[in-house]
Amino acid sequence: MWEQLLIETNRGSFEVFKSGSGEPICVTHLYSEYDQRGNLFANQFTDHYTVYLVNLRGCGKSTDDTSIYTYSMSDSVEDIEAIRHSMAIDKWIFAGHSTGGMLALKYAIMHPESLMHIVAGGLCASSDYMNHPDSIYCQENPNNKRIKEIFTMLRHPNTTLEERKSGNKEWTLMSLYLEESYEKMISRPNSGRTVSKRLDYFSYVELPTYDLRPQLAKVLTKAYIYCGKFDAQCPHQYSAEAASLMPNATFYTFEKSNHFPFVDEEDRFKEFIGSTYAALS
């Protein structure tokens, strides 16, 4: 089990879970809620780093005060910075997957002085992926109608736990290279429940104008960008594009992965993380 911390900052109180040892690394996702079981993505880093798994504003026991601050990427980065300051960490690494990866790009733009490097994947630096037919979020994708039904069901307050589990399973299976990978996922301790109010903020407020590409050329932070070749959420070309725009980025492709290479190709993903640690050393 991960150790629970409640961190008091000048922007509110935040729930953080800690595991591992070594250099500090912050891990989070833009609209996921974690608990003491940790997370399959965050677990990949515990062999090399002290991992701080953060519940952002509105998640878990973290503050949900939005009278001044919002669920935006910018405010999320500033919240993470407030956590870092409160824990007296000079610099750390930031790792994020999917919208967590997008948040990593935003962090590197806003506060490069706080970062040793970033690890980010399954991402896009703009909203263009929403219009690519290979993405399940595009209207032209054959799975788009069903994913919208699942999101509607997950948002409804009367949806039962079994219905939520079934919907989340469908969503996950759309994003795995091999169906048998799902059994591996559910057999391990994991958390990361979707927080609908944060997902809605991202989808309806931030995503329509989301485009970090013009700023990435000025980001000198070392970046390890990765993606599964068959990513059905943010197609491979978008992570490649983000890496190509960043002067100090290295791009890794997982040839037999969909959106979750840390599940589809877990051993190779661990090697990838090990290589980022070796470079840091």
N, C-alpha and C positions, 0 to 999 in steps of 0.2 A: 504494500500500500504506500502511496505517496504521502509525504508529510504536508499537512495543511498549515498555511500561514495566512494571517490577516494583516495586511500592510496598510498602515495609516499614511496618507499623503495629503498634500495641500489641495488635491482635487477629489478627495473622498477616500473611502476604505475599499481595498481590493483583496479578493480571495486569490491566493496563489498556492500551487502545489509544487513541492520540491522533491527531487530524486537525483541520484547519481553523485559524482564527485569530479572535480577538475575545474577548468575555466567555466565561467558562467555563460549560460545560453538561455535566452527567453524564447518560449514557443507559445503561439496562440493562433486562433482562427477568428475571422471577423464576426461570425455569428454562431459560435459553438460554446456550450457550457460543459465544464469539466468537473470531476470529483476525484476522490482519493484512489480510484482505480487507474488514474493516469490516462494515457492515450496512445494508440498504436504508433502514430507518427512521432510523438514526443519520446516514446520508449527507445526509438532508434539511436538517440543521442546519449543515453545514460551511461554507456560504457566509457565514454570519453569526457563528458562534461557534467557540471552541476546544472541540472535543468530546472528552470522556473516556468511552470505551465500556468498561464494567466487566464483568469476569468475576467473578461472585459466588462465595461459598464453595462449593467442590466443582466449579467449572467451570474448564476450561483449566488453567493453571499456578497458579491461586489456591489458597490453603490449603484443605485438606479436613478440617481438624481439627474434629471435633464433640464433643470431650470436655467442652467448656465451652459453646460456642455451637452454634446449630442452623441449619437452612435456613429458619427462619421469617421472616416479613416484618419483625418487630421487630428480630431480629438482623441481617437484611440491611440495614435502615436504619442500624443502628449500625456495621456494617462499612463502609458507604458514608461515614458520618461520619468514621470513622477514616482512610479514604483521603483525604478532604478535608483533615483536620488535617495529615496527613503531607505533603501537597503544599502546605501553607501557603496554601490558598485561603480567603479570608474568607467569601465567599458565592458560591453558584453557582445555576444553574437546573437543575432536574431534569426530564427528559423520559422518558416511558415509554408503551409501547403494550400493550394487553391486560393481562396480569398485571403488566407493567411500569407500566401506568397505575394499577393498583390499588396498587402499591408507591409511586407518586407521591403518592397520597392519604395513605397511611400516613406517608410522609416529612413531608408538610405538617402532619400531626397531631402528630408526635413532635418535629420540629425546624424549626419555622417560621423561627427566627432564622438558619438557615443558607441560606435560599432567597430568591432574587430573585423567582422565580415558578415555576410548574410548567406543563408541557404534557403532557396525558394524554388518552388516548382508547381506544375499543373496550373499555371497562371496565365494572365493576359495583362498587358500594360494599357489596354483600352477596352471599350465595350464592343469592339468589333466581333469578338467570338460569338456574341448573341445572334449574329447574322450569318454565321457559317453553318452550312447544312450538316456538317459532321458533329456539331454540338447539339446535345439533347435539348438545349435551351433555345434553339432556333426553330421557328415555326415550320420550316421545311423538313425538319428531322422527323422520322417516323415515330420516335418515342416522345415527341414534344407534347402531344395531347395528353398522354398518360402522366407525364411528369407534372403538368399543370394540375391535373386532378389530384395527384398525390400532395402537392403543395397546399391546395385548398383544404384537403382532408386534414393535413397536419396543423393548419391554422385554426381549425374549428375547435372550440372549447369542449364540445361534447364527444369528440373522437375518443374511442376507447384505447386502452393500452395495446390491445391485440391489433387493432386497426393501424395504430402508429407503427408497431413493429413490422407489420406486413408491408406498409407503404415504404418504410425505410429500407426494408430488404429489397424491394423492387428497384428503388432509386440506386442502391448500392450495386445490385447486379448489373445495371446498365453501365456501371463504371469500373467493372472488373474484366480483365482479359480472359480469365478462366473462371467458370462458375464454381469450381471446387475451391477457389480462393475464399469464397464466402464462409465456408465452414471453418477455415483457418482464422478468419476475422472474429467470428462469434465465439470461438473456443477460448479466447484470451481476454483477460481483464481490459476493459476499454471504456472510455466515456467520450462525450462530444455531442450531446443532444443539441439539435437545432433550436435556436432561440428566435422565434418567428418575428418578434418586433425588430430585432436587429437585421434579420434577413430582409424584411419589408423595407427598412430604411435604406439598405444597400440597393435593393432592386428598384425602388420607386423614386428615391431622392438622389442617390449618389451615382448609380450606374448610367443614367442617361447622358451625363456629361463627363464620365470617367475617361481620362486619357492622360497617362503619365509620360507618353513617348517623347514629347518635346523636352522634358527635363532630364531624361535618363542619360543623355550624352555628357552631362556635367557631373554625374555620379561617379566618383573615383573609388568608392568603397569596393573592396574585393567581393565578388558575388559568385556563388556557385548555383547556377540555374539548371534545373533538370525537368524532364517530362517523359511520360510514357508515349511511345510511338502511336498508340491507338487511343489516346485520351479522348473520351466522349463528352467531357464537359468543356474543357478549354483545349481545343485541338493543338497538337504538337507545334505547329508553325508559330503559335503566339508566344510560347515560352522561348522558342528559338529567336523570334523577333526581339523580345525584350533583352535577351543576352547579347544580340548583335549590336544593340544600341548602347550598351554599357562598356566603357573602355577597359574595365578590369574584371569582366565576367568570363567564366568558363561554362560551357554548355555540355550537359550529359543527356544522352538519350537512352531510355530503357526499352529495348527492342521487343520485349514480350510483356508489355504492360499497357494498361488502360490508365485511368485517373489515379490509381493507387499503386505505384511501383514499389512502395515499402511493404505491400502485401503480395502483389503479383510476383515480384522478384526480390524477396526480402534479403537473401544472402548478398546479392549484388548491391542492393541499396546500402547494406551495412558496410560493404567495401567502399562504396562512394563516400559515406560519412567518415569512415576511417581515413580516407585520403584527404578530406578537408581538415581533419584533426592533425594529420602528419604535416600538412602545409603550414598550419598555424605554429606547430612546434619548430 
